[in-house]
C-alpha cells in the first residue's frame, strides 16, 4: 500500500520529467569542416614530434602560496592599475633563479649525442592568440626585477594578440612555462616544446583544506608540474629543481633581493 508521501514524491518526479521532455534546444546544427590555420598545423607537428620522440616524465608539487599572494597584494597597492603584477610574473622570476642551479633543465637537444647547456636564462611564456598559442620570450629573466619582467610580458603578449609580434619576441626560448591558472585549472601536464628539455605547467592558486600542525585549516595552494626529457635529466634532479622552486615561491621575499 502506497503512503501519501510516496504519491507526492512520484507526482513531483512525473512533473519534473514532463518539464525535461518538453524542453528543446533548437535545431541540431550542421557539421562544419574547418581548415586548420598555419599556426595550428605548426603547433600540431611540433607537439606530435615531441610527444612521440621525447621520453617525457612528470613531477608535480603543490606549493604553499599564502605568503606569495600577500606579498603580491602589498606590492600592487603601490602600483598603478596598468603595472600591477600577476602571479605568473613571480613564477617567471622564481623559475629563472632555479634554472641557474640546474643547467640540465636550461638546455636543448643538439643531436643524438649532445645537449647544449645555455648560459643565458631565456624563458618562453605561452600566450593564447586566435587559432593557437605563441610563446613570447623573456631574455635573461634571472637578471631582471619582477616589475621589468611583468612589463616585458605585457608588451610582447599585447603585440602577439594584435598580430604585431616581432621575431625577437618569440625566438630564443630555452625553457617554457604554460600557465592555465586563470581558467581555474587544478592540475595539468604540458608537452615539451622541442628542442627544449623541459616545461613547467602551472595551475590555479586555490584555497583548499590542508593539515598544518595536526589541525585541519584552509590554506592557499598552487600545483605545478614539470615535464622533462629523460635523455637530459632524471627524476631526482627534477625533484630537486621543484624543491628549489618551492624555496623561492614559498619565501617570495627572496625574489626581491
Secondary structure, 3 states (H helix, E strand, C coil): CCCHHHHHHHHHHHHHHHHHHHCCCCCCCCCCCCCCCHHHHHHHHHHHHHHHHCCEEEEEEEEECHHHHHHHHHHHCCCCHHHCCCHHHHHHHHHHHHHHHCCCCCEEECCCCCEEECCCCCEEEEEEECCEEEEEEECCHHHCCHHHHHHHHHHHHHHHHCCCCCHHHHCCCCEEEEECHHHCCCCCCCCCCCCECEEEEEEEEEEEEEEECCEEEEEEEEEEEEEEECCCCCHHHHHHHHHHHHHHHHCHHHHHC
